[in-house]
Amino acid sequence: MNGKPRAKGRVLRACRSVHGWLGALVLPWVIVIGATGLYLNHSKAVLPLFGPQAFSESGFEAERPAAPITRERARALAESVWPEDPIRKISEKDYHGRPSFYVEKRRGKVILSIPTGHYYLKTRYTRRTFSPQGQLLHSKTYWGTIFKDLHRSGWLGWGLGTWPADLVSIAMVVFGLTGSMMWWVPRTRRFLRKRQAPGNGR
């Protein structure tokens, strides 16, 4: 007669244990998903909180490189940046309205402006602007891309694919199911006890 209540008690204790551990493990991702979801719905209101990132390049046109900008100079510049990464591709196209050499590497792109000699180091999440002499002029963080990647993959970079987000999603489903069990089981017990109590049912 007492076997079923004891079994239910063990199930409820197991649910509490799983629920507690999952709550502790997924809490950081729950916060990240909530914060990045807020950005996705209200990006115009959220991005200004990270400060202005505008930068004027109007003065660039007044400067001219000491020597012509060639594909070889673009290659040499790229080889000095992230030297452990081989060059994948060199192409020529406009960037910010100026013809430029694009040198693609695993970690990002080196973009060299042909008319001015300024260059950019651009990754998925950042862009740094340099003078022809190599002085850092401006840094920009692509917060929108960071928030989108965190929301979709649960991690920065796609080296792990969507596995972190998938595991967190499964954990959140189990977290919800165990929470439901913890809410329903005691209430169901009390309801059944009341129905089975002497004097009830007639």
Contacts in CASP RR format, 6 or more apart in sequence:
PFRMAT RR
TARGET T0000
AUTHOR 0000-0000-0000
METHOD contacts of the structure
MODEL  1
MNGKPRAKGRVLRACRSVHGWLGALVLPWVIVIGATGLYLNHSKAVLPLF
GPQAFSESGFEAERPAAPITRERARALAESVWPEDPIRKISEKDYHGRPS
FYVEKRRGKVILSIPTGHYYLKTRYTRRTFSPQGQLLHSKTYWGTIFKDL
HRSGWLGWGLGTWPADLVSIAMVVFGLTGSMMWWVPRTRRFLRKRQAPGN
GR
8 185 0 8 1.000
8 189 0 8 1.000
9 185 0 8 1.000
11 181 0 8 1.000
11 185 0 8 1.000
12 181 0 8 1.000
12 182 0 8 1.000
12 185 0 8 1.000
12 186 0 8 1.000
15 178 0 8 1.000
15 179 0 8 1.000
15 181 0 8 1.000
15 182 0 8 1.000
15 185 0 8 1.000
16 178 0 8 1.000
16 182 0 8 1.000
18 174 0 8 1.000
18 178 0 8 1.000
19 175 0 8 1.000
19 176 0 8 1.000
19 178 0 8 1.000
19 179 0 8 1.000
19 182 0 8 1.000
22 171 0 8 1.000
22 172 0 8 1.000
22 174 0 8 1.000
22 175 0 8 1.000
22 178 0 8 1.000
23 175 0 8 1.000
25 171 0 8 1.000
26 168 0 8 1.000
26 171 0 8 1.000
26 172 0 8 1.000
26 175 0 8 1.000
29 154 0 8 1.000
29 164 0 8 1.000
29 165 0 8 1.000
29 168 0 8 1.000
30 172 0 8 1.000
32 150 0 8 1.000
32 151 0 8 1.000
32 154 0 8 1.000
33 151 0 8 1.000
33 154 0 8 1.000
33 168 0 8 1.000
35 147 0 8 1.000
36 147 0 8 1.000
36 148 0 8 1.000
36 150 0 8 1.000
36 151 0 8 1.000
37 147 0 8 1.000
37 151 0 8 1.000
38 46 0 8 1.000
39 46 0 8 1.000
39 47 0 8 1.000
39 143 0 8 1.000
39 144 0 8 1.000
39 147 0 8 1.000
39 151 0 8 1.000
40 147 0 8 1.000
40 148 0 8 1.000
40 151 0 8 1.000
43 144 0 8 1.000
46 147 0 8 1.000
47 143 0 8 1.000
47 144 0 8 1.000
50 141 0 8 1.000
50 143 0 8 1.000
53 140 0 8 1.000
53 141 0 8 1.000
55 129 0 8 1.000
55 137 0 8 1.000
55 138 0 8 1.000
55 140 0 8 1.000
57 96 0 8 1.000
57 118 0 8 1.000
57 129 0 8 1.000
60 98 0 8 1.000
60 113 0 8 1.000
60 116 0 8 1.000
60 118 0 8 1.000
61 115 0 8 1.000
61 116 0 8 1.000
63 116 0 8 1.000
63 117 0 8 1.000
63 118 0 8 1.000
63 131 0 8 1.000
63 132 0 8 1.000
64 115 0 8 1.000
64 116 0 8 1.000
65 116 0 8 1.000
65 117 0 8 1.000
65 132 0 8 1.000
66 132 0 8 1.000
67 73 0 8 1.000
69 101 0 8 1.000
69 112 0 8 1.000
69 113 0 8 1.000
69 114 0 8 1.000
69 115 0 8 1.000
69 117 0 8 1.000
71 90 0 8 1.000
71 92 0 8 1.000
71 101 0 8 1.000
73 112 0 8 1.000
74 90 0 8 1.000
74 101 0 8 1.000
74 103 0 8 1.000
74 110 0 8 1.000
74 112 0 8 1.000
75 87 0 8 1.000
75 90 0 8 1.000
75 103 0 8 1.000
77 103 0 8 1.000
77 110 0 8 1.000
77 112 0 8 1.000
77 119 0 8 1.000
78 87 0 8 1.000
78 90 0 8 1.000
78 103 0 8 1.000
78 105 0 8 1.000
78 110 0 8 1.000
79 87 0 8 1.000
81 105 0 8 1.000
81 110 0 8 1.000
81 121 0 8 1.000
82 105 0 8 1.000
82 106 0 8 1.000
82 107 0 8 1.000
82 108 0 8 1.000
85 105 0 8 1.000
85 106 0 8 1.000
85 107 0 8 1.000
86 105 0 8 1.000
86 106 0 8 1.000
87 103 0 8 1.000
87 104 0 8 1.000
87 105 0 8 1.000
88 104 0 8 1.000
88 105 0 8 1.000
88 106 0 8 1.000
89 102 0 8 1.000
89 103 0 8 1.000
89 104 0 8 1.000
90 101 0 8 1.000
90 102 0 8 1.000
90 103 0 8 1.000
90 104 0 8 1.000
91 101 0 8 1.000
91 102 0 8 1.000
91 104 0 8 1.000
92 99 0 8 1.000
92 100 0 8 1.000
92 101 0 8 1.000
92 102 0 8 1.000
92 114 0 8 1.000
93 99 0 8 1.000
93 100 0 8 1.000
93 102 0 8 1.000
94 100 0 8 1.000
95 102 0 8 1.000
95 111 0 8 1.000
95 113 0 8 1.000
95 120 0 8 1.000
96 113 0 8 1.000
98 113 0 8 1.000
98 114 0 8 1.000
98 115 0 8 1.000
98 116 0 8 1.000
99 113 0 8 1.000
99 114 0 8 1.000
99 115 0 8 1.000
100 111 0 8 1.000
100 112 0 8 1.000
100 113 0 8 1.000
100 114 0 8 1.000
101 111 0 8 1.000
101 112 0 8 1.000
101 114 0 8 1.000
102 109 0 8 1.000
102 110 0 8 1.000
102 111 0 8 1.000
103 109 0 8 1.000
103 110 0 8 1.000
103 111 0 8 1.000
103 112 0 8 1.000
107 123 0 8 1.000
108 121 0 8 1.000
108 122 0 8 1.000
108 123 0 8 1.000
108 124 0 8 1.000
109 120 0 8 1.000
109 121 0 8 1.000
109 122 0 8 1.000
109 123 0 8 1.000
110 119 0 8 1.000
110 120 0 8 1.000
110 121 0 8 1.000
110 122 0 8 1.000
111 119 0 8 1.000
111 120 0 8 1.000
111 122 0 8 1.000
112 118 0 8 1.000
112 119 0 8 1.000
113 119 0 8 1.000
116 132 0 8 1.000
117 132 0 8 1.000
118 129 0 8 1.000
118 130 0 8 1.000
118 131 0 8 1.000
118 132 0 8 1.000
118 137 0 8 1.000
119 129 0 8 1.000
119 130 0 8 1.000
119 132 0 8 1.000
119 134 0 8 1.000
120 127 0 8 1.000
120 128 0 8 1.000
120 129 0 8 1.000
120 130 0 8 1.000
121 127 0 8 1.000
121 128 0 8 1.000
121 130 0 8 1.000
122 128 0 8 1.000
124 142 0 8 1.000
124 145 0 8 1.000
124 149 0 8 1.000
124 157 0 8 1.000
125 141 0 8 1.000
125 142 0 8 1.000
125 145 0 8 1.000
125 146 0 8 1.000
125 156 0 8 1.000
126 139 0 8 1.000
126 140 0 8 1.000
126 141 0 8 1.000
126 142 0 8 1.000
127 139 0 8 1.000
127 140 0 8 1.000
127 142 0 8 1.000
128 136 0 8 1.000
128 138 0 8 1.000
128 139 0 8 1.000
128 140 0 8 1.000
129 136 0 8 1.000
129 137 0 8 1.000
129 138 0 8 1.000
129 139 0 8 1.000
129 140 0 8 1.000
130 136 0 8 1.000
130 137 0 8 1.000
131 137 0 8 1.000
146 156 0 8 1.000
149 155 0 8 1.000
149 156 0 8 1.000
149 157 0 8 1.000
149 158 0 8 1.000
150 156 0 8 1.000
152 162 0 8 1.000
152 165 0 8 1.000
153 160 0 8 1.000
153 161 0 8 1.000
153 162 0 8 1.000
153 164 0 8 1.000
153 165 0 8 1.000
154 162 0 8 1.000
154 164 0 8 1.000
154 165 0 8 1.000
154 168 0 8 1.000
155 161 0 8 1.000
155 164 0 8 1.000
155 165 0 8 1.000
194 200 0 8 1.000
195 201 0 8 1.000
END
